[in-house]
Amino acid sequence: MSAAVEPTQTGYTLLGLLSFGVELSGYELKQWADNLKYFWSAPAMSQVYRELERLTAGGLVDQRRVVRDGTRATKVYRLTPLGEQVVRSWLAEAPAPPVLRHPAALRVFFGHLLDADELRAALETHRAWCERTLAELADLRAGLGDEAMWRNPALIADWGLGYYQGELAAMAAIEEAVTGDDPAGDPAGDGSDHDDVAPELAG
């Protein structure tokens, strides 16, 4: 059986989140999706609701109204067998290479256009962001605990902790290299004006 609609990237993400077997409202799905920001894009609330309507129309998710804790009725969603089949097929495809866009690395690459204080400030901003992200991830990892149900998300949280720790270590090494004392005021630290150097940047 094939799906009547082709999910968007957001749609596949929502199907995956519903695969844990928990009925979730659109708001709860948005909260869960926000935790993907450490390694994947987190959709906007408007995207979540729009895609849920498409997935429901295509038979990939079911919806029903429930009353929780005496509040007004709200829609909750669950994955259908067809929805599980579709997201399984998507995940079984070979992953594309990740695309890295690193604003701090770009500023180091073009560091000759910045003075030492500007470059140092950029690196300090990135380091502070890494430290905040590590703290958030540590809290998230602690919340996942050791339940079998959350084993794979816990593995990714551990992966993220290692990744951002490595990012901090790499940034510290770069910061030491590019902001060290240089009597010539040369960001590269070699005293040259680079006018006679034309390295091959193209592959």
C-alpha positions in Angstrom: 0.0 0.0 0.0 1.4 3.5 -0.9 0.7 6.7 0.9 -1.8 9.2 -0.6 0.5 12.1 0.3 4.2 12.4 0.2 5.4 13.8 3.6 7.7 16.7 3.8 10.8 16.6 5.9 8.7 18.0 8.8 6.1 15.3 8.1 8.7 12.5 8.3 10.0 14.0 11.5 6.5 14.0 13.0 5.9 10.4 11.9 9.2 9.4 13.6 8.2 11.2 16.8 4.9 9.4 16.9 6.6 6.0 16.4 7.4 5.9 20.1 3.8 4.8 20.7 2.6 7.9 22.6 -0.4 9.9 21.6 0.6 13.5 21.3 -1.1 16.8 20.6 0.3 19.2 18.1 1.8 21.3 20.9 3.4 18.3 22.5 4.8 17.2 19.1 6.3 20.7 18.7 7.9 20.4 22.2 9.4 17.0 21.3 10.6 18.3 17.9 12.4 21.2 19.6 14.8 18.6 21.2 15.9 17.6 17.7 17.6 21.0 17.3 20.9 19.6 18.5 21.3 17.6 15.3 18.3 18.2 13.0 16.0 21.1 12.1 13.1 21.8 14.5 9.9 22.8 12.7 7.8 25.9 13.5 4.4 25.4 15.2 2.6 26.4 12.0 4.5 23.7 10.1 3.6 21.1 12.7 -0.2 21.8 12.5 -0.2 22.1 8.7 1.7 18.9 8.2 -0.5 17.0 10.7 -3.5 17.8 8.7 -1.8 16.5 5.5 -0.7 13.3 7.3 -4.2 12.7 8.7 -5.8 13.2 5.3 -3.3 10.8 3.8 -4.0 8.1 6.4 -0.5 8.2 7.9 -1.8 9.4 11.3 -5.1 9.1 13.2 -6.5 11.9 15.3 -9.1 12.0 18.1 -10.3 14.5 20.7 -9.5 13.9 24.3 -10.0 15.8 27.5 -7.0 15.9 29.8 -7.1 17.0 33.4 -10.4 18.7 33.0 -9.3 21.0 30.3 -11.1 21.6 27.0 -10.9 18.9 24.4 -7.8 18.8 22.3 -6.7 16.7 19.3 -4.1 14.0 19.8 -2.4 12.0 17.1 -1.0 8.5 16.7 0.8 6.7 14.0 -1.1 4.4 11.7 0.4 1.2 10.3 0.8 2.9 6.9 2.5 5.9 8.6 5.0 3.5 10.2 5.6 1.8 6.9 6.3 5.1 5.2 8.7 6.5 7.8 10.5 3.2 8.0 11.1 3.3 4.2 12.3 6.8 4.4 14.8 6.1 7.2 16.0 3.0 5.4 17.3 5.2 2.5 21.1 6.0 2.6 21.6 9.3 4.5 22.9 12.3 2.6 26.1 13.9 3.8 25.5 16.5 6.5 25.8 20.2 5.5 27.9 22.2 7.9 27.4 26.0 8.1 29.6 27.3 10.8 29.5 31.1 11.4 32.5 31.1 13.8 34.6 29.1 11.4 33.8 31.5 8.7 35.0 34.4 10.8 38.3 32.6 11.5 38.7 31.8 7.8 38.3 35.5 7.0 40.1 36.6 10.2 42.5 38.8 8.3 39.5 41.2 7.9 39.0 41.6 11.6 41.1 43.1 14.3 42.1 40.9 17.3 39.4 42.1 19.6 36.6 41.4 17.0 37.9 38.0 16.3 38.3 37.2 20.0 34.7 38.4 20.6 33.4 36.1 17.9 35.2 33.1 19.3 34.0 33.9 22.9 30.4 34.2 21.6 30.7 30.8 20.0 32.3 29.3 23.1 29.5 30.6 25.3 26.9 29.1 23.0 28.6 25.7 23.1 28.6 25.8 26.9 24.9 26.7 27.1 24.2 23.9 24.6 26.2 21.4 26.6 24.2 22.3 29.8 20.9 21.9 28.0 22.0 18.5 26.5 23.2 17.3 29.9 19.7 18.1 31.4 18.0 16.4 28.4 20.2 13.3 28.8 19.5 13.1 32.5 15.8 13.2 31.8 16.0 10.3 29.3 17.3 8.1 32.0 18.1 4.4 31.2 14.6 3.2 30.0 14.8 0.9 27.0 12.2 3.0 25.2 14.6 6.0 25.1 17.8 4.1 24.4 18.4 5.5 21.0 17.6 9.1 21.9 19.9 8.7 24.8 22.7 7.5 22.5 22.2 10.7 20.4 22.3 12.9 23.5 25.6 11.2 24.5 26.8 11.7 20.9 25.9 15.4 21.1 27.7 15.9 24.5 30.8 14.4 22.9 30.4 16.6 19.8 30.1 19.9 21.7 32.9 19.0 24.1 35.0 18.4 21.0 33.8 21.7 19.6 34.9 23.5 22.7 38.3 21.9 22.6 38.8 22.8 19.0 37.7 26.3 19.6 40.1 26.7 22.5 43.0 25.6 20.2 41.9 28.0 17.5 41.5 30.9 19.9 45.0 30.3 21.3 46.4 30.3 17.8 44.7 33.3 16.3 44.6 35.6 19.3 48.1 35.1 20.7 50.4 38.1 21.1 51.7 39.1 17.7 54.1 42.1 17.7 53.5 42.7 14.0 49.7 42.8 14.5 49.3 40.1 12.0 46.3 37.8 12.6 48.2 34.9 11.0 51.2 35.4 13.3 53.8 35.2 10.6 54.5 38.9 10.0 53.8 38.7 6.3 51.3 40.9 4.4 50.2 37.9 2.3 50.3 39.9 -0.9 52.7 37.4 -2.4 50.8 34.3 -1.3 48.0 32.8 -3.4 47.2 29.3 -2.1 44.9 27.0 -4.1 41.5 27.2 -2.3 39.6 25.5 -5.1 39.5 21.7 -5.2 
